Amino acid sequence: MVERSRRGKGKHRRQQKLLGSHARSWLWGRNLVCETLAAARWPVLELHLADNLPVNQLEEACGAAAQLGAKVMIESHAALGRLAQTSEHQGYLAKMGPFPYAAADELLSRASGRPLYLVLDGIQDPYNFGAMLRSAGAFGADGVFIGEHRQVPVTSMVARSSAGVVSRLPVARVADLPALVDILRARRVTVIAASEKAERPLTSCDFRAATAIVVGNEGTGISQVLSARCNLSARIPLADGAGSLNAAAAAAVFFFEVQRQRGVRTA
């Protein structure tokens, strides 16, 4: 259903579950919103479109929203800016329901052959989290596991930083990461902790078999309990005095090494 903006009636509607508070439940920007609609995984409650968008864009977005049962409202560009509290919405604004985390068992059962997973231990920066999801998607990871504690959940900021990848890449949220690592190892997945303190360089690791890469908190790294459960730890060789890479950059380097070893064609 498409409506022109008519404020005031929303007060009488049944309360909807949102991604976060009203101010944090919005996704915006053409690419991010259209990618989320096309993936058809994350519940879109409302789609707000600027009335000055080209007709073909309006029709395409309205059609995708209709497939999801989302309510569509056509409003002025300025009205969207007031809702999103930003002028960078590009005429596209979506109010989101709770993020649909995958079940860990389901995620594990999907993979075959030599899967590649990312396990995140206590990532607290949503931009780091989103960047790692983007890298995981770009390098063909099969899924991401995050903990329930000390870990930023999937938020609108995470979604924007992931450039929409979060709508397509399965993300499972688990209560016990060490227990998850035990399960991965029982499934013959080699679990490798990314640590700047490791003696082994990542280039000496064998990533050709089923692999899970563990990346830890931006400040404290991987917890000792989780690190002890991993098969091994590896570091990224850096120039003398270079310090260390942030968590998102480190994850991307590990993913590239996986791709290099597996001989994935890039052109």
N, C-alpha and C positions, 0 to 999 in steps of 0.2 A: 504494500500500500504506500502510495506516494502522497505526501501532504505538503502544502505550503505551510510555513511556520505559523502556528497558532498557540501562543503561550498561555499558560494558565490552567490547561486541562490536565497537565502532568501531575498535579497535586492529588488528583483523584484516582490515578492509576495504581495498580497493585505494585508494591515495592519489588524492584528487580535486584537480583544479586549482581554485583559489579566486580570488576577486576580489583578495584581499590576504592578509596573515597571518590566522591564525584569528580574532584579535580584531577585524580590520578587514573581515571577509568577510560581516558581518551587515547586513541591512536590518530595520528594525522599525517598528512602528506600523501600525494597521489600514489607513489610507488608502494609505500608501506600498506596503505589501506587496500589498494587493488590486489596486492599479493596476498593479504589476509583473506579477502573475499574469495580469491581464486583457490586458495588452499582448502577452504571450506571445512576447517577443523575447529577453529576458535569461535565460540558463539558471538555474533555481532548483534547487539540489541537494537541499536539505532544507527542509521547512516545519514549523516547530514552533508548535503552537497550544496555548493555555492550556485546561485542562480545564473551566474555569468560564465559557467563552464560551457564548452562547446557541446552542441546537442548530442553528438556521437558519444562523448564521454559520459554525459548524463544517462543516456540510454544503456550503455554498457554497464555502468555501476548499478543502476536501478535493476537491471536484469540479474546481475550477480547477487544483489541483496535479496531479491525476490526468491531465488533458489534457497536461500538460507532462512527465509521467513523473517528477515529484519525489516523494521519499519524505516521508511525513507522520508526524509524531510528536506525540501528545497528551500534554502534561506539565503539571505544576503551574505556576501563575503565578510562583512563586518560582524554579523551575528555569529558566524562560525568562530571568528577571532575572539569574541567575548566568551564563548563556551570553552574553547581550548586554552584561552589565555595566552595565545600566541598569534602572530600574523603570518606564520610560516606554514599554514595548513594547506596551501595550494588548492583550496576549494574542496578538500576531502577531510571528513572528520567522522570517526566511528566510536560509539560508546560500546565498550567491551564487557562481556561477562567474565567469570573466573576462567583462568587459563586451564586448558584440558591437559593435565599431566598424563603421561603414559604410565601404565602399570609396569613395574620392573620386569615381572615374569613375561609379560606380553612383548616388551622390547627385546628381551633376550631370545625369545622364541622366534622372532622375525628373522634374525640374522642367520646366514648360512655361509659356508666356506670359511673365509678369514675376516670376520667382522672387525671393525675399528670403533672403539668407544672412547669417550672422554668422561672422566670422573672428576668432579670439582669438589674440593674440600674447603668450605668456608669462604667462598668468594663474596666480598661485600660491596664491591663497586659495580653498579648496574651496567656501566659502560664497558668495563672489563668483561663482564659476563656476556653481554651482547656481542662484543667483538669476538669472543671465543666461539660463540654459537655460529657467527658468520664464517669464521675459519673452518669450523667443523663441517659446515655445510659445503663450503667451497672445496674441501679436500675429501669429501665423500664419506664422512663418518656415519656410522649406522645409528648412533644415538648418544645421548648425554645423560649422565646420572648426577644428581645433586643431593646434598643432605637436607634435612629439615631444620637443622640448627646452625647458627652463625653463617647462614647462606642467604643472600638476597634472592627472593623468589622471582618468577617472571613478572615483570612490571611493564608499563608502557615505555619507560626509558630503556629497558632491556630490549624490547621489541624494536624500538627505533635504532638502537645500536647494532642490532643483528641484521638490519636492512630487510626485515620480513622473514628471515630464515627460520625464526622461532615458530612460525606457523607451519613449517614443513618438516622440520627435524624433530623426531621424538625426544622429549625431555621427561625423564622419570625422577620423581622425588621420593627418596627412601629415608627411613628412620635411622638405619644403621649402616654406614658406609663400610666399616671393616667387615661386617657380615656379607655385604655385597661383594667385596673383593674376594672373600672365601668362595662365594658362588661362582664368580668369574674364573677363578683358578681351577675350580672343580670341573668347569666346562672347557678346560685347556686353553684359556685365554691368558696370555702373558701380560701381567700387570706391571707397568713401568712408571715409577714415580719421577716426576721432573723436579730435580733439586740442584741448586747451584753448588751445594756442598758435596755432591757425589763425586767419586773418583773416576767413574767410567764415563767417557764421552758418549753422547747419544749415537754418534756414527759407528760405534762398536756394538750397538744393540741390533738384534735381529727383529725387524718389524714386519717380516714377510708373512708370519703366521698371525693368527687371531691376537689382537692387541688391545689393551686398555691403557690410556695415558692418564695419569693422575696429576692434577695441578692444584696447588694449595693456596691458602690465604695470601693476600698481597703482602702482608707484613710478617706473619709468623710461619708461612709455608705449610707443608703437610703435617698433620698431627703425628706424633710419634707412634700412636696406636695404629693408625692407618698405614704409615710408612713401613712399619714392621710386617704388615701383612702382604706387602707387594713383593713380586718376584725379585725386583732389583730397582736401583735408582740410577739415574743418568743425568748428566749436565750438558749444557750447551757450551762448547768451547768459545771463549771470547778473548779479545785482545787484552793484553796486560793493562790493568788500570781502567778497564772499561766498565767496571761495576757489574750490574746485572740487568737483565731484561724484565719488564713487567710481566705479569701473569699472561695477559693476552698475547703479547709478542712471543713469549716462550712457547705457548701452545701452538701458535702458527708455525714456528720453526720445527717443532716435533712433528706436526702434521706433514710438513714438506718432506722431512726425512722419510716418513712412512711412504709417501707417494714416490719418492726417488727410488727407494729400495724395491718397491713393488712394481716398478717399471710402468707406472700409469702414464699413458700418452697424454701430453699437454697440448698437442697441436695436431 
